[in-house]
């Protein structure tokens, strides 16, 4: 049995305008965060060369989350995003918690991006008031998202392309420096720098753990391709292609770039708060490196904010369709865009402009808030895996018929759960991330209180009763199938 999300066929619906080109680059943009350009200095200084293994392990684990998401989305093309299959397979509570938590993650990340964009703009244009780039960013992204979903796809395509070109340039310039024996104050550029300064694990096991604590935040947004499901052309072809290329992206964009950086300059030279990209291009004698990399990071932050506006608006639209958000957000414009949900996202992003003038400690505050956001992303990834387990239990016939099965199946799900537990433990090893981890439950307490109020409404009572009825029917179907298999086995035994 396949449960379909509640969608009124008489209402306008999202259009499938995102092509394979858009989906591929949106997936790449989601996999390459701003953290790679600005945050990798802190990660390298904490973990040393072992950071290479950190990124490989995180990318490996999240690949299976994306494969589970892909199998579930393609099992029912009426699913608009992962909050839909969570509600269908785990119950209405899961759709409510997943949708609003994902919305919260991206709102917080988007506010931080607006502040980052203002900061990068100040580096490029000293004396520019902070509110100008902040407001300009929100206005531009709102306009691009209001036009059509294809306009969003085009914008994200070019933003992601800028990131790819920047990383490719870093790798090419770095390889040239290594093979020509480039000399700097830190010594010659050589692959031997990876192990000649204390080995691959210079800060021992806890340094390796600290790398996970920081690097996991760089992968936030990797699941973004899952929110494009309702607007992707030929999803049965394009979603698998985008998901399957995740390991290649991680190896090239993260591992490849980090190997080059630590080969040109020993890891001991990297510092938190300083971009390794700027440092390497400066070493190469490219005087405009700071300006170029600032433009790249600016576009990366714009890309993240653009993704945040898109994903939050679609998630609120989906929640409104299910009655978990005010009905005003379920309306689409003539261009089939959820404009009211877009306005909500942009109004909330305006708070970033206000916070820029709140004081000198706002940077530290946002470090903690974005950590809270990353912990919530781990929750969303875990819900995707829990939905997969429910899918295997409740819809075995759909899994058997699937052309895009998650490799490793149920044992791999529990392996990834164990890894997430390790990540949460890693967050307890540093004071700042520990505070963020302890604050996060406040969000879920607020959501729980809101759900208790909502579930008393007649529409929600009806939805929950429908879910229980469908769950019972699934169990009956499974029992009947087992009964038929047993009868067949008995008859075969009699014949023999």
ABEGO torsion letter per residue (X at the ends): XBBBBBBBAABBBBBBABBAAAAAAAAAAAABBAAAAAAAAAAAAAAEAAAAAAAAAAAAAAAAAAAAAAAAAAABAABABAAAAAAAAAEAAAAAAAAAAAAAAAAAAAAAAAAAAAAAAAAABBGBBAAAAAAAAAAAAAAAAAABAAAAAAAAAAAAAAAAAAAAAAAAAAAAAAAAGBBBAAEBBBAAAAAABGEABAAEAAAAAAAAAAAAAAABGAAAAAAAAAABBGAAAAAAAAAAAAAAAAAAAAAAAAAAAAAABBAAABBBGBBAAAAAAAAAGBAAAAAAAAAAAAAAAAAAAAAAAAAAAAAAAAAAAAGABBAAAABBBAAGBBAAAAAAAAAAAAAAAAAAAAEAAAAAAAAAAAAAAAAAAAAAAAAAAAAAAAAAAABAAAAAABABBBBGEAAAAAAAAAAAAAAAAAAAABAAAAAAAAAAAAAAAAAAAAAAAAAABAAAAAAAAAAAAAAAAAAAAAAAAAAAAAAAAAAAAAAX
